[in-house]
């Protein structure tokens, strides 16, 4: 009978909770526990949504007026645009680690049976060693095939003590995971013996029963480990070396010497080490920018302001490459998710003319580049074209579709200029810096103080010939990393460089026959530095008067070469291109909020001005006056700001109830007559007390208050750092 009664009553899911959570809104909506339902494989779709809306995940823009076709197109463009970029980035990372993988594999393979010590590879990865997870994954794949062993990766957070580290090593090496972490018997050998999960005898039995040659243990962030723990592990491994062949890999952020100084000298004698340097982050970052950002075939261009901040964060804050990749993906997400004009980013993905909405055209006419184009046309007295842009929707739609071709031409021009300038071997800085400068200000080699003009003028004949050959080779072969194809050698630049090359060779032969050395009037600038303008002019006059006829002809060829390069290798900045906002994303604000958040200021504004986030009209115009319509946590926070370091909870409750509580002096009769009045927004004492406790708990969870040890009925204020 009792059993039947118990089955009829059943158990609630919160019967055994330590505390009951009171939520009047939830209790009102769900008065009784719903009946159990059979589990189904599919996921129920929200009511009122179509399958396309569920699969898209992108919200209609233009206040909901955007067509469903455009919404789907933005999502498709994001997926098709980011997928190849991600593949390129992974390819760059894997290629960057290839040389390190080959060196470490050769070291492990050659030291298998050639030393009585423990073979140890010190991988110097620089300050971002914690973000080299891909390198250690590749090492795991490569060394498993090279030495037929088991690969174990350990981080400092996974090694609290010696016993825990041994458990981790044995579990990963044997590929068995115990149910609990107690000192249980987790392995049974072939002879029936049972071993504890931190006993290396268990690993020895596993190695004997499997065709394994050695166990490779990797300490990824080795400098974060306790030095005593590492010394104990190495000593223990050495004592077992006759039965288990060990190989150790240490990821080092500083230097091998500093890491060795942390270990005992007796421990270091057990190691036979080799140092291997990883390609530094700056070089890998340049490759990523070149292939994934600056390439001609990318769908979206990242603006100079945003890209500069991302690159600067890598150098100043020592952020890992995964952070840069995540920031780049977030830029793609922001552009395609929040910009309705992103449907015009690529020619292949652009929507048809029939799908262009009036809102699209209105947004285009609000762009800064559009306004600048109209103003330039008006200044040039071309009012007809300006009127067409402002009034003719068909003409503007054609200009929008033509902007994609303008983008391709501009990107090809920028990439070609950068490629040839690097081929000339003039620049010594990284690619990312010059690419950002080209996006921002363009490239103008004819300007005064140009980075190319002076170095080219000071070159000798041999250096000029070498530079011309390198530029011609780069011009004809292109650059696969930038998606630049080969150019026709019969182009204007190719013919000009070829003619200059032949003329320099002829002058060099003529000067060599007479025993003279060919030079230009600019050669002396690289030898003598005059401090005043007068001295420079005097020196230049003397050098010019001492030039032979061949030297003067060579000087003319150098000037011709400089003018040729200045004419061909020039481009304008990104903001000068018409409708660049369609395919250029350059907003730093979302990235700053996501990747460098400031929760303190955000919480403070949300609690002091909640109507900015809730978009409610009940308390928007009340300024600094406390209102009962505001959230309880916001009201309590405003009162909290007026208190001292110790807050009496009773006084805080009195002030809180004075804001949100009903005035009992008015009586129930007046309250009934005053329907729709201000008193309707206030609460009775019991409900207000519940709101007070919840608001105080939320302030504690956000780190604004804590329990005071001095007084039991007080709370102490905390300050955010």
N, C-alpha and C positions, 0 to 999 in steps of 0.2 A: 504493500500500500504506500509505504513511504517512498519506494522507488518510483512508483507510478506518479505520485504527487510531485516528486523532484523533476521527472521528465516533463511534466506538464508546465511547471514553473520555468525551467531552463535557467541559464546563467547569462547575465549581461557581460559585455566585453570589458566593462569598467568595474566589475565586482571586486577585483583584486588590486585596484590602483591604490597607491599610497595616499593620494589626494584627489579630491573631486574638483574638476575645472568647471567653473560656472560661466556659461556663455548664453545670456538670455536670448540673443538673436538666433543662435543656432538651435536652442531648445524650442523656440517658437516655430521655426521652420520644420524641424524634425521632432514632432511630439512623441512619436513612438519608434521603436526600432524596426526597420524594414525587414520583411521576411527574406530568408535566404534564397538566393537565386543560383541556378546552375551556371557554372563557369563556362563561358564560350571562348572560342579561339580568337574571334575578332574583337576589335575595340569599338564601342558604341560611338557614333558620331553625334555631336551636339545638334539639337533641334534647330531647324531653320538654316542649315548650312548645306551646301551642295558638295559633291565629291571633289569638284575642282577647287573650291575654297579650302577644303581640308588639306588637299595635296599641295596647294600653293604655299600657304603660310605667309604670303605677302598681302598687305592690306591695301585696298583701293585708296588712292590719293585724290587730290583735288576735292577734299571733303566728301569722299565717297563717290564722286562723279566719274572716276576713271573707269574705262571699259574693262571688262573681264579679260579681253584679249591682251590688253596692254599689261595687266597685272601678271598674267601667265608669262608674257614675253619677258618681263623684267626678271622673273625667277629663272627662266631658261637661260637668259643672258648671263646671269650670275654664275650658274652652274657650269655652263660651257666656257665661260671666261676664266674662272678660277682653276678649274681642273688641270689644264695644261701648265698653268703657272706653278701649281703645287708640284707637278711632276718634274718640272725644270729645277725647282729648288731642291727636291730630294736627290736629283741627279748631281747637282753641284756639290751637295754635302757628301754624297758617296764618292765622287771623284776626288774631292779634297782629302779624304781619309785613305785613299788607295795606297799612296806611297808609305804611309805609316803602317798599314795592314801588311804590306809586303815585307817591310823591315822587321816587324814584330814576329811575323810567321817564320821568317828565315832564322831569327834568333832562337825561337822556341824549337824549331826543327833541328838545328845544329847543336843545341845544348842538351839534347835528350839524354845521351849517354856519355858526354864528354867531360863532365864535371861531377865532383863529389858534393858540391854545394847545391843549394836550391836556386835554380834559374829564376831570375827576377828581372822583369822589364819595367823601367820607370818611364811612364808616358807623360811628358811635360806638356800639358794642355793649356797652360796659361790660367788667368784668373777666372775664366768661365768653365772650369773643369766640371762643375755640377751640371752643365747643360750638354755634356758630351755623351748623352745616352745612345745616340746613333752610332758613335764610334765603338762603344763597348758591345753593342748589338752585332756590329759587323765583325768585331773580334771574336765574339762567341761563335758566329757561323763559320768563320775562316779557321780558327784553331781547332774546332771540333773535327774538321776534315783533315787538318794537318797532322795532328798528334793522336787522334782517336781517343780523346779524353772527355771528361765532363767539365763544363764551364760553370762556375759559380760566381755570381755578382753580389757584392755586399756594399751597402751604404752605411754611413755612420749611424743613422737613426735605427738601423736594424741590428746593431751590435752594442747592446748596453753593457754586457759583461762577457767573460770568457765562455761561460756555459751557454748563453744565448747565441753567441757567434758560432760555436760548434754545432748547436742544433740547426742553425741556418745552413751551414756548410753541408752537413750530413743530409738534411732533407732535400736540398737542391741537387746534390750530387747523386743521390739515390732515387730522386724523383718520387719520393713518398712523403706524404704529409700526415702527421699524427692528428688524431681527433682533438686531443687536448694538449696543453703545454706542460703538464706535470712530468715528474720523473717517471714516465711510463716506459714499459718495454715495447719498443716499436719495431724491432726487426728480429727475425729468426733466421739463423744461418743454416747452411746445408746440413750441418751436424746436429741441428736441433737446439743450439745455444741461442739464448735471447740476450739482446743488447739494449742498453739505455740509449735514448735518442741523442745524447751528447758524448757518446763513447766512440772514439775513432776506430775501435775494433769492429764496429758495425760497418764503417766505410771500408775497412780492410777486407772484410768478408764479402762485401759487394763487389769490390774491385777484383778479387780472386775469382768470383763466380761469373764475371763478365769480361769480355775481351777489351779491357781498358788499359791504356798505357800510363795515363797520368791524370791528375786532378788539377785543374787550373782555377785558381782563386783570384778574383779581381776586387781590389779595394778602390772604388771609383773616386771618392773624395777622401783620400788617405790621410790628408792633413787634418781632417775633422775627427779622426779616430783618436782615442786615448793612446798616448805613446806606450804606456805600460801594457795595455791590451795587445798592441801590435808586437811588442817584444815577447810577451808570453806566447802569442800565437806562433811566431816564427820559431821560437825555441821548441815548442811542441811539435811543429811540423818537421823540424830537423830531427827530433828523436824518433819520428815515425818514417823517416825517409827511406830506411831499408825495406819497408813494407809497402809504402805508398809513395809514388813519384809525384812530387809537387812542382808546380810552376806558379809563381806569384806575379801579378800585374798591379802596379800602383799608379793611380792617376794623381799627378803632382801639379799643384797650381803655382808654386814659387820656383824652387830649384831642388835638384837632387841633394846638393850639399846641405841645405837647410833641413830637408826631410831626414837625411842621415844623422844630423846632429841631434834629432829628437830621440833616436834609438840608442840602446846600449851598444857599446863597442863589441861586446861579446856576441850580441845578436847580429850585428852587421857582418861578422866573420862567417856566418852561415849562408850568406847570400852571394850569388854570382850574378852581378847586375849589368844591365845595358840601358843606356839612355836613348829615348826616341822622342823627337820633337814633332808636335802636331802643327799643321798649318794654322797660322794665327787667324783670329777672328776677322781682322781687318781685311786680309786678302780674300777670305771666303765671302765677306760681306760685299766686297767689290764685284766678285763673280755673280752673286745673287742679284745685285742691282743691275749688272750688265745684261744678264740673261732674262730675268723675270720682270724688270721694271723698264729698262731702256730699249729693249728689243722692239723692232718695228712692228712685229706681228702681235703685240699685246693688245688687248681690247680696251684697257683703261690705262690712262697715264696718271701717275701720282705727282701732284704739284710740288714745286720747289720748297715751299714753306713746310708742308707736312713731311716730305722726304728728308729735308734737312734736320728737322726735329727728331725723326726716327734714327738717323745716322748719328746725330749728336748724343742721343741717349745711349747708343751702343758704346761710345767711347767714354763719356763722362760717368755714366752710372754702371758700367761694366755689365750691361744686360746681355743675356745669352741670345744666340741666333733664333731660338724658338720664339722669343719675345718679338723680334723683328718680323718673323714670318707671320705670327699672329696679328701684329699690327697691320701688315700688308693685307691680310685677308679681311680684317675688319674694315679697311678702307673700301675694298670691293663690296662688302656687305652694306656699308652706309650709302655708297653711291647708287647701287641698284635697288636697295630697299626703300630709301627715303627720297629719291630724286625721280620724279615722273618723266623727266626728259632723258633718262638713261636708256629709253627704248631706241634712241637715235645714236647710241654709242658706236655701234659697228654697222657697216653696210649690210652684212649678211643678216643681222638680227633686227634691223630697223623694221618698224611696222609699215604697212602699206599706206598709201595716201588716204584711203577711205577710213583708216583707223585713227588718223590724226584728229584730235578733238580741238575745239576752239580754245580750251584751257591750255593745251600745248602751245598754241601760237601766242596766246597772251603771256605765258610764262617766258617764252623766247624773247618777246619784245621787252621784257623787264630785265633782261640780262645786261650786265655792264658792257660787255663787248658789243652787243647790239647797239646800245646807246652811243658808244664811241664810233661805230661805223656810220651811223646816221649823222652824227655831228661832223665827222670827216667829210662825208658826201656834201653836206650843206656848206662847209667851208670851201670845198672845191667847186661850188656852184653847180653840183650835179643834183639838183632838187628832184628830178624825175625819178632817179633810182631810189632816193630817200623816200619819196612818196610811195613808191611800189613796196618798199619794205614795211612801211607803216600801215598801208591800207590793203594791199593785195595779198590775200592769204595763199593763193596758188603760187605766187612768186616767192613768198617766204618759205613755203614748203619745199620748193626746189632748192632754195639756198640751204635749208636744213639738211637735205639729202646730199648736197654738194659739200657740206662741211666735213663729211667723213673722208672724202677724197682729199680735201685740204689737210686733214690730220695726217693721212698717210704720207703725203708729200712733205709735210713739215717734219714728221718723225724721221723719215728717210734722210732728209737734209741734215738734221741734228746728228743722227747716228753716223752718217758718212763723214761729217766734219770731225767728230770726236775720234773716229777710227783712223783717219788719215793723220790727225795731229799726234796721236799716240804712235803711229807708225813712223813719224818723223823723229821720234825719240827726243822730244823737247820737254815734255811734261814728266815730272818725277813724282807728283802726288797721285793719290788713288783715283780710280775712275769715278767713284761716287761724287767726289767733291766737284770735279769739272762738269759732270752731268747736271748737278744741281745748279751750278753757275750758268750753264747753257740754258736751262729751263727758265731761270729767273731773268737774266739779262741778255741772253743770246750770245753769239760769238761774232766779234768784230776785230779782226786782226789789223785793220788799217788804222785803228784808233791810236792815239798817242800813248806811249807806255805799254804797247801790246806785249803779251807774253811770248809771242812768236817772232815778231819782227827783229828785235835786237839779237836774239840768239842766232837767227839765220844769217844776219848780216855779218856777224863776227866769225862765221865758219870759214875754214880754209878750203881749197879746191877738193881735197880728198874727202873732207866731211860733207861738202855739198853734193858730191857724186854719190856718196853712201846714202845720204838722206833722200835724194831723188830716186834712187833704186828702191829704197824701202817704201816710199810713198807710191811709186808705180806698182810695185808688187801688191801692196795692200789695196790699191785702187782696182786692180784687175781681178784679184782673188775674192774680195769681199770679206765678210766676217760672219761665220755661222752663229756665233754667240749673240750678235745683234740682228740676226736674220737679214743680213745684207748680202745681196747677190753680187756676182761679178759684173763689172762695168766694162763697156767697150773701150779697148785701148786706143781707138781712133777718136775718142771724144776730145773736146777742146782742151781740157786739163791734161789729158794724156799726151796730146801732140805738143803742147807747150813745154811740158817737163822733158819730153824726149829731145826737143830742139835745144833746150838749155843744156841738157846733159852732153850732147854732141859738141856744142860750142865750148863748154868747159874742158872737155877732153882735148880738143884741138888747141886751145890756149895753153893747156898744161904741157902738151908735147912741144909746142913752140918755145915756151919758157925753159923747158928742160934742155932743149937743144942749145940754147945760149948760156946755160949754166946758171940761170936766175931762178929765184923762188917766187912762184906766183902768189900774190896777195892782193887784198882789197884795201880801200882807204879806211874801212872799219876795223881792220885787224888790230891796229894799235890800241883800240878801246879796251880790248881784253888784256892788254899788257900793262898799261899805265893808267892810273886813275887820277885825274886832275880834280882838285877840290873846288875850283872856281870856274865860272863860265868863260872868262877871258882866257884862262890857261887852257881850257879845252879847245877853244877856237884857235889859239896859237898852235897847239899841238896838231890839230886837224889840218891846219894850213901847211905845216911843215911836212906832215905825212903825205898830203896830196901832191905837193911839189916834188916829192921824191919818188913818185910812182912812175913806172915805165908805161909804155903804150899797152903792153899786155895786161898790166895791173889795172889800168883804167877800163879796158874792155871787160875784165873779170868783175870789176866793181859794177859796171853796167848790167852784167848778167845776174849778179846777186840782187840788184835792185829789181830787175825784171822778175826774178824768181819770187821775191817777197811780194811784189804787186800781184803776181799770178795766184799765189796762195791766199793772199788777203781777199782777192776777188772771189775765188771759188769756195774757200772755207769760211763762210759767213752765214749766219742765220739770225732770225729774230727770236725774242723770247716767247714763251707760251702765251702770255697774256695779250700779245699782239695779234694772235690768230683769231679770226672771226668765229664766234660761237664755240670758243674753246671750253666753255662750261659744260658742254654736252659730253665731253670725253675726258675732262681733266677734273680730278678730285683733289682739293687742296684745303680742306678744313681740319684744323688742329683741335678744335674744341671737343668733339666726341672722343678723340683718342686721349686727350688729357684727362677727361673724366673717367675713362675706362681703365687706362693703363697707368695713370698716375692719379688715383682718386684722392679726394680730400673729404673724407666722411664727416669730419668735425664740422666744417662750414656748411655742408649739405644738411646735416641733422639740425644744425642751429637755425638755418633758414626755414626748413620744413616745420619746425616746432614754433617758430615765432611768426611765420606767415603761411599758415596752412592753406589759406584760400588760393595761393599761387599754384598749388598742386591739385587741389580739389576742384577748382573752377566753380565754386559755389557763390551764389549771390547774397546769401544770408549774412555773411560777415565780411564781405569784400571791402565795403566802404567804411568800416568802423575804425580803421587805423590802428592805434595802439590801445584802444579800449578793449578790455576783456569782454567776451560774449559767451553766453551759455551754448551757443550753436557751434562753437569751435570744438574740435576733438578734446577729450578729457586730458590726454597727455600734453597737448599744446597749452591748455589752460594751466595745468600744474607746472609746466616748465616755465611759463611766464612768472608765476608766483615764486618758483625756485630761484629765478635770477635776482629777486629782491631780498633774498635771505643771506645770512652770514655763512661761515664755514660749517657750523653745526645748526641743524634745522630741527625744531621741535615738531614732531609729526602731528600732535594735537592742534598746534597753531596752524600748521599747513592745511589740515583738514577743515578747520574753521574758515580759513580764507577761501578754500576751494568751494565749500558749500555755500558761502556767500555769493559766489559767482554763478554756480549752476543750480543751486537749490531753490525750491519754491518758498515764497514768503508766506508763512502761516498766519500772519496777522490779518491778511486780507480776507481769510475765511473761505470756506468752500463755496459759499453762495456767490461771492464776487468772482471766484474762479470760473464757475459755470457760466456766468453772464459774459465773461470776457473771452468767449471762444474766438480762437484765431489770434489772440493777443500774444504779447511777448512771454507771458507766463506759461504758454503751452510748450515752449522750448526748454523749460526747467524741469528738474526731476525731484521726486520725493526723497526723503532722507535715506531710505534703504537702497534705492537705485543709485543715488549719488555716492553712497559709501562704496558700493561695488565698483563704480567707475573710478573712484579715488584709489582704491587698492590696485586696480588694474593699471592705472596710469603710473602709480608709484613703482610697480613692478617693472613696467616698461622703461622707466627712467633708470632703474637699477640695471636692467639688461643692456641698456645702451651705454652704461658706464658713467652716469652722472652722479649717482649716490651710492653709498654703501652703509651697512650697519655700523654704528659708532660703538667703540669699546668704552668710551668715557661715560656715556649716558645711554641707558637702555631704551628710553623713549625718544631718542634723537637719531637722525641719520646724518652722515658726514658727506659734504660735497666733494666731488672729484673733479679734477681738471684734465681736459684732453691735452695731450702733447702735440 
